[in-house]
Amino acid sequence: MAETAVGLGLNPLFQNNVTYVVLLWGGLTTNFIWCIILNSRNKTFGDYTNKKNPLISNYIFSALAGTTWFMQFFFYGMGESKLGNGASSWILHMAFIILIANGWGIYLKGGVV
């Protein structure tokens, strides 16, 4: 897909990002189905509109978390297209995530913001 996208004129820097459309549909499908099953089993569909819950902040933070999560793949795809070394770039990506997460943990002293 990446090679085809470049052949159609896409900037090579973004070539790996076109594959996420296909890859992430699988995650969306399985997570959506599992969430529907859990909501049905636990009878918690009403929690999405329950005024006792902080709905606005929950929706904002979930959108922020999803955007942040996607952006790591977006920037990974850009980096991998420049590095071009397959598994090594994934290893660097995961190592960076672990280092940053540990850094935040040390900074916050294991607490929650």
N, C-alpha and C positions, 0 to 999 in steps of 0.2 A: 504494500500500500504506500509506503514511504517513497519508494522509487517511482511509483506511478505519479504520486503527487508532485514530485520534483519534475518529472517529465511533462506534467501539465502546467508547469510554471511557478509552483510554490517555492518560496525561498527555502533553500536546503536547511537553514537553521531550524525551521519548523517541521521538517519532514517526518519526524517520529511522532509528532503530536496528532497526526491524522489517525493513527492506529487506536488512539484512546476512545474514539467514538464507538468502535466495535468492542473493544475490551471492557469498557465500563458498562455497557448494556448488560453484560452477564451479571456483574455485581449489583446493578440496580434491580434486575429481575429477581435474583435470589433474595436480596434484602427486602424488597417490597413484599414478596410472597411470605417470607418468614414474619415480617412485621404484621401483616394481615392475620396470619395464623395466631400470633401471640395476642393481638388486640381482640380477636374473637374469643380465644380461650380464656383470657383474663377479663373480658368484658370492659375494656378500657378505651373504646372508641371515643367516648365522651370527654376524655382528658384533653383532646385537641381543642375543645371549645369551652372547657370548664373555666368560668370567670375567677375561681379561687386560685388558679395557677397563674404565674406571671407569663402569660402567653407571648406578649410582644418581645420581651427579653429572651424567652426560650427560642422563638423563631429567628430572632436576630443572631443569637449566638450559634444556633445550629447552621444557619446560612454562612456565617463567618467561618465556622469549623469546616464545613464542606468546601468552601472556596479555598481555604488554606490548604486543605488536603489535596485538592485538585492542582493547585499551583505548584506543589512539590513535583508532581508528575510532569507538568508543563515545562518547568525549568530543567528537570532531569532530561526530558526529551531534547531540549535545546543543547544541553551540555554534552549529551551522548552523541549528538550529531557532529559536534566539533571534536570530541575525543576519539570517537569511532573505534573503541576497543572493547565492545561487547560487555561481557560479564564484569570486567574491571571497573567500568563506569558505574554499574549497579552497586558494586562493593563500596566504591567511594561515596555514592549517594547514601547508602544505608549507614555507613560509618559516620558521615556528617550528621545525619538525623540523630544517631545515638549520642554523639558528642554534644550537640546542641541541647537535646533533652536533658542530659546529665548536667550540663551547665546551668540550665534553668532550675533544675532540682537543687543544685548547690546554692544558687543565688536565693531561691525562695526557702531554703533550709527545710526542704521536704514538706512545706506547707502549701496550702491552696490559696490562690489570690482571692 
